[in-house]
Amino acid sequence: MLNITNMTEEQYYSIEEVAKMLKVVYLTVYRWIQASKLNACKAGKQYRIKKKDLDVFLTNKNKIYG
């Protein structure tokens, strides 16, 4: 069951916001989503990335490259 209360408490980012934070282009973030490397929810024609999913993605990348 969907809990709307939890949805308002979670922080979501757009692809543009994630790209700006990570200093990469929009298309790079989009490709990560398409390759299932970064989890995202599709809302209409736009994607939204949970802060928690972005943190997991960055942690996994640091294990590989760091």
Backbone torsions as a table, in degrees:
resi	resn	phi	psi	omega
1	MET	NA	141.3	-178.9
2	LEU	-81.3	128.2	179.2
3	ASN	-107.8	105.0	-175.9
4	ILE	-66.0	-30.5	179.2
5	THR	-60.2	-44.3	179.6
6	ASN	-67.1	-32.3	-178.9
7	MET	-65.2	-36.1	-178.6
8	THR	-75.7	-22.8	-179.7
9	GLU	-83.7	-26.9	-179.1
10	GLU	-77.6	150.9	179.4
11	GLN	-101.4	133.4	-179.8
12	TYR	-120.9	147.4	177.6
13	TYR	-121.8	151.6	171.6
14	SER	-85.3	168.0	176.5
15	ILE	-60.2	-40.7	179.9
16	GLU	-60.0	-42.8	-179.6
17	GLU	-65.4	-43.2	179.3
18	VAL	-64.4	-43.7	179.1
19	ALA	-59.4	-42.9	-179.8
20	LYS	-66.5	-41.6	179.9
21	MET	-63.4	-39.8	-175.9
22	LEU	-93.0	-1.3	179.2
23	LYS	57.4	47.8	173.5
24	VAL	-128.6	169.7	179.0
25	VAL	-83.4	160.0	-179.6
26	TYR	-50.9	-45.5	-174.8
27	LEU	-62.6	-32.3	177.9
28	THR	-63.1	-46.9	179.4
29	VAL	-64.8	-42.0	178.2
30	TYR	-59.3	-42.3	179.1
31	ARG	-66.4	-37.4	175.7
32	TRP	-60.4	-40.2	178.9
33	ILE	-66.5	-46.4	-178.8
34	GLN	-63.7	-31.9	-179.9
35	ALA	-86.4	4.7	-178.9
36	SER	61.4	27.2	174.6
37	LYS	-86.1	-27.4	179.3
38	LEU	-127.2	122.8	178.9
39	ASN	-74.4	139.5	178.3
40	ALA	-150.7	153.5	175.7
41	CYS	-105.3	138.6	178.4
42	LYS	-97.4	122.5	178.2
43	ALA	-116.6	99.2	-174.6
44	GLY	70.0	-119.7	178.7
45	LYS	-99.4	0.9	-176.0
46	GLN	-112.3	152.3	175.1
47	TYR	-101.7	147.5	174.1
48	ARG	-129.1	134.9	-178.2
49	ILE	-113.2	124.5	177.0
50	LYS	-69.3	145.5	177.3
51	LYS	-57.5	-40.6	-179.9
52	LYS	-60.9	-42.7	179.5
53	ASP	-67.6	-37.0	176.8
54	LEU	-65.5	-41.0	178.2
55	ASP	-62.1	-41.8	178.1
56	VAL	-63.3	-45.1	178.9
57	PHE	-58.1	-47.0	-178.7
58	LEU	-67.2	-36.4	177.6
59	THR	-64.5	-44.2	179.2
60	ASN	-65.4	-38.3	178.5
61	LYS	-65.3	-38.9	179.4
62	ASN	-66.1	-33.3	177.6
63	LYS	-66.7	-36.3	-178.3
64	ILE	-78.4	-47.6	-171.6
65	TYR	-100.3	-18.4	-172.8
66	GLY	-97.1	NA	NA
